[in-house]
Amino acid sequence: MSAELPFLVASASGFTGTRVVELLLERGHAVRALVHREDARSQRLTDIGAEVVVGDLLDLGSVSNALRGVGSAYFVYPIAPGLLDATAVFAQAAAENEIRAIVNMSQISARRDSESKAAQQHWIAEQVLNWAPVPVTHIRPTFFAEWLVKHGKSVAQENILRLPLGDGRHAPIAAEDQAHVISAVLEDPRPHAGQVYTLHGPVEMNHYEVADVFSRVLGRPIKYEPIELDTFAANLTRAGRSEHLVQHLCAVAVDYRHGLFAGTNDVVERIGKTSGTTVESFVEQNRGFFTA
């Protein structure tokens, strides 16, 4: 292990958190992984060499203890109520422990006047962290490639990708590629202090083109079926999604139609030192989720 102070990865059982832990360990660093509860995922982090601590991001005592002796930290919070409280707690705990840098997971739709409550809260959270006496770098990804898995049940069962996104475009970015950027910033935070990085995958496309990729990789015809927002909201509610999440997803679907999620750049390649994961590769790697 590196003789330097460890890195702290919050929500270390999540999409990006787990891979950040893995990458930092592979590079010889000491890593402390903050998880909400002990389970198979946290045990795997222990097995690969992380120091796993259980804590609540809304509890100042547990977060401050987790940050004790840490050099730099990655902060991420799910799309759920409590983001602003958790951000304030994390900022205070980071200040108390005089850590050298924070990498903050935000989102591409974060802005003051967002119709999404969650996206507006992410923008406010960025400002809160900017006020803290700790250098911070904000990461704003477009829709994760993992979004396709979460909404892929209809692909597996009906050969249909059913979403309310019209013919809007984006370049899906895998958690893997985000983790390379996050890890690079944690390892050398000084050049990135105060920066806001928008993260995109390698190829911009609409969901008709995404469906074409599914068809080629899975070897069967997959169709993209645009749906209305009220239908989308009803489907999410029936699936047990929270009101907070449903409101967010419907609001950002409108943003998506208006082009807010579109674009590409070279951040993954330039900072993460890796080529981005294509949708073809992602579907191939996760084909089990799209097969009945």
C-alpha positions in Angstrom: 0.0 0.0 0.0 1.0 3.6 -0.6 2.5 5.3 2.5 0.3 8.3 1.8 -3.0 9.0 3.6 -5.9 6.9 2.4 -8.6 8.0 0.0 -12.2 8.0 1.2 -14.9 6.8 -1.2 -18.5 7.5 -0.1 -21.3 5.3 -1.2 -18.6 2.8 -2.1 -21.1 0.1 -3.1 -22.6 2.1 -5.9 -21.9 2.1 -9.6 -19.0 4.6 -9.6 -17.9 4.1 -6.0 -17.1 0.4 -6.3 -15.0 1.0 -9.5 -13.1 3.9 -7.9 -12.2 1.7 -4.9 -11.0 -1.0 -7.3 -8.9 1.4 -9.4 -7.2 3.1 -6.5 -6.4 -0.3 -4.9 -5.0 -1.6 -8.2 -2.7 1.5 -8.2 -1.3 0.7 -4.7 -3.3 3.2 -2.6 -4.9 2.7 0.7 -8.7 3.1 0.4 -11.4 3.6 3.0 -14.8 2.7 1.7 -17.8 4.2 3.4 -20.9 2.0 3.0 -24.5 2.4 4.4 -24.6 -1.2 5.5 -22.7 -4.5 5.5 -23.8 -6.8 2.7 -22.2 -8.9 0.0 -21.1 -5.8 -1.9 -19.3 -4.4 1.2 -17.7 -7.8 1.9 -16.3 -7.9 -1.6 -14.7 -4.5 -1.0 -13.1 -5.9 2.2 -11.9 -9.0 0.3 -10.1 -6.9 -2.3 -8.3 -4.8 0.3 -10.4 -1.8 1.2 -10.9 -0.6 4.8 -14.7 -0.8 5.0 -16.5 1.5 7.4 -20.3 1.6 7.9 -21.8 5.0 8.3 -24.7 7.4 7.4 -23.9 10.3 5.2 -26.5 12.3 7.2 -24.7 11.7 10.5 -21.9 14.1 11.2 -20.2 11.9 13.7 -19.9 8.9 11.4 -18.8 10.9 8.4 -16.2 12.8 10.4 -14.8 9.5 11.8 -14.7 8.1 8.3 -12.8 11.1 7.0 -10.2 11.1 9.9 -6.7 10.7 8.5 -7.9 10.9 4.9 -6.1 12.7 2.1 -8.8 13.2 -0.6 -12.4 12.0 -0.8 -15.1 11.2 -3.3 -18.6 12.3 -2.4 -21.7 10.9 -4.2 -25.3 10.7 -3.0 -28.2 8.9 -4.7 -31.2 10.6 -6.3 -33.1 10.7 -3.0 -34.2 13.2 -0.4 -31.4 14.4 1.9 -28.7 15.5 -0.6 -28.3 19.0 0.8 -28.1 17.8 4.4 -25.6 15.1 3.4 -23.5 17.7 1.5 -23.4 20.1 4.4 -22.4 17.2 6.7 -19.7 16.1 4.3 -18.3 19.6 3.9 -18.2 20.2 7.7 -16.5 16.8 8.3 -14.0 17.5 5.5 -13.2 20.9 7.0 -12.8 19.4 10.5 -10.4 16.8 9.2 -8.5 19.2 6.9 -8.6 16.9 3.9 -6.9 18.2 0.8 -9.6 17.7 -1.9 -13.1 16.6 -2.6 -14.4 15.1 -5.9 -18.2 15.7 -6.0 -20.6 13.7 -8.2 -23.2 16.1 -9.6 -25.2 15.8 -12.8 -25.3 17.5 -16.2 -28.7 19.0 -15.5 -27.6 20.7 -12.3 -28.6 24.4 -12.5 -30.3 27.1 -10.4 -33.5 27.2 -12.4 -33.9 23.4 -13.0 -37.5 22.1 -12.9 -36.1 19.0 -11.4 -35.9 19.4 -7.6 -33.0 16.9 -7.5 -31.1 18.7 -10.2 -31.5 22.1 -8.5 -30.4 20.5 -5.3 -27.3 19.2 -7.0 -26.5 22.8 -8.1 -27.0 24.1 -4.6 -24.8 21.3 -3.3 -22.1 22.4 -5.6 -22.3 25.9 -4.1 -22.2 24.5 -0.5 -19.0 22.6 -1.3 -17.5 25.6 -3.0 -18.0 27.5 0.3 -16.1 24.9 2.3 -12.3 25.5 3.0 -11.5 22.4 0.9 -10.7 22.4 -2.9 -13.5 20.7 -4.8 -13.9 19.3 -8.3 -17.4 18.8 -9.6 -18.2 15.9 -12.0 -21.3 16.4 -14.2 -22.0 13.3 -16.3 -24.7 12.9 -18.9 -27.0 9.9 -18.6 -25.0 6.8 -17.5 -24.9 3.8 -19.8 -26.3 1.9 -16.8 -29.5 3.9 -17.4 -30.1 1.4 -20.2 -30.0 -1.5 -17.8 -32.4 0.2 -15.4 -34.9 0.7 -18.2 -34.0 -2.5 -20.1 -36.8 -4.8 -18.8 -38.9 -4.0 -21.9 -36.0 -4.9 -24.1 -35.7 -8.3 -22.5 -39.4 -9.1 -22.5 -40.8 -7.2 -25.4 -37.9 -6.2 -27.6 -38.8 -2.6 -27.1 -36.9 0.3 -25.5 -39.6 2.5 -24.1 -38.6 6.0 -22.9 -40.0 9.6 -23.0 -36.9 11.1 -24.7 -38.2 11.9 -28.2 -35.4 12.1 -30.7 -33.0 13.8 -28.2 -29.4 12.8 -28.2 -26.6 12.1 -25.8 -23.3 10.1 -25.6 -23.9 7.4 -22.9 -21.1 7.2 -20.4 -20.3 4.1 -18.4 -19.6 4.2 -14.7 -16.3 2.5 -15.5 -15.1 5.6 -17.5 -16.3 8.0 -14.9 -14.4 6.1 -12.3 -11.1 6.6 -14.3 -11.7 10.3 -14.3 -12.6 10.4 -10.6 -9.6 8.3 -9.6 -7.2 10.5 -11.6 -8.5 13.7 -9.9 -8.3 12.1 -6.5 -4.7 11.1 -7.1 -3.6 14.5 -8.3 -6.3 17.0 -7.3 -4.4 20.3 -7.5 -4.7 20.9 -11.2 -8.4 20.2 -11.0 -9.4 22.3 -8.0 -12.4 24.5 -8.8 -13.1 22.8 -12.1 -16.5 21.5 -13.3 -16.1 18.6 -15.7 -19.0 17.5 -17.9 -18.6 13.8 -18.8 -19.7 12.2 -22.0 -19.3 8.9 -23.6 -17.5 8.5 -27.0 -20.5 8.6 -29.4 -23.5 10.8 -29.3 -26.7 9.1 -30.5 -30.5 9.2 -30.2 -32.5 6.2 -28.9 -33.4 5.0 -32.3 -29.7 4.6 -32.9 -29.3 3.0 -29.5 -32.0 0.5 -30.4 -30.1 -0.3 -33.6 -27.1 -1.1 -31.5 -29.2 -3.4 -29.3 -30.4 -5.2 -32.5 -26.9 -5.8 -33.8 -25.4 -7.0 -30.5 -28.3 -9.1 -29.4 -29.1 -10.5 -32.8 -32.8 -9.7 -32.8 -34.8 -6.6 -33.8 -35.1 -4.1 -31.0 -37.4 -1.0 -31.4 -37.3 2.3 -29.6 -40.8 3.5 -28.7 -41.1 7.1 -27.5 -43.7 7.5 -24.8 -45.4 10.5 -23.1 -44.3 11.8 -19.8 -47.5 10.8 -18.0 -47.1 7.2 -19.2 -43.5 7.2 -18.1 -44.4 8.6 -14.7 -47.2 6.0 -14.2 -44.8 3.2 -15.1 -42.2 4.4 -12.6 -44.8 4.7 -9.9 -46.1 1.2 -10.5 -42.5 0.0 -10.3 -42.3 1.5 -6.8 -40.0 4.4 -7.6 -40.1 7.3 -5.1 -42.0 10.5 -5.9 -38.7 12.4 -5.6 -37.1 10.2 -8.3 -40.2 10.3 -10.6 -40.3 14.1 -10.5 -36.7 14.3 -11.3 -36.7 11.8 -14.2 -39.7 13.5 -15.8 -38.2 16.9 -15.5 -34.9 15.9 -17.0 -36.6 14.0 -19.8 -37.8 17.4 -20.9 -34.3 18.8 -20.6 -33.1 15.9 -22.6 -35.5 16.6 -25.4 -34.2 20.2 -25.5 -30.6 19.1 -25.9 -29.2 19.6 -22.4 -27.7 16.1 -22.3 -26.2 16.2 -25.8 -22.5 16.6 -26.8 -19.2 14.9 -26.5 -15.7 15.9 -25.2 -12.3 14.4 -24.4 -12.4 14.5 -20.6 -12.4 10.7 -20.2 -9.5 10.3 -22.6 -7.6 13.4 -21.4 -8.0 13.1 -17.7 -9.1 9.5 -17.2 -6.4 8.2 -19.6 -8.8 5.6 -21.1 -10.9 5.4 -24.2 -14.6 5.6 -23.6 -16.9 2.5 -23.5 -19.1 2.4 -26.5 -22.8 1.4 -26.3 -21.9 -1.7 -28.3 -19.4 -2.8 -25.7 -21.7 -1.9 -22.8 -24.6 -4.0 -24.3 -22.3 -6.9 -25.0 -20.9 -6.8 -21.4 -24.4 -6.6 -19.9 -26.4 -8.7 -22.4 -27.9 -10.8 -19.7 -30.0 -7.9 -18.5 -31.5 -7.5 -22.0 -32.3 -11.2 -22.6 -35.5 -12.8 -21.3 
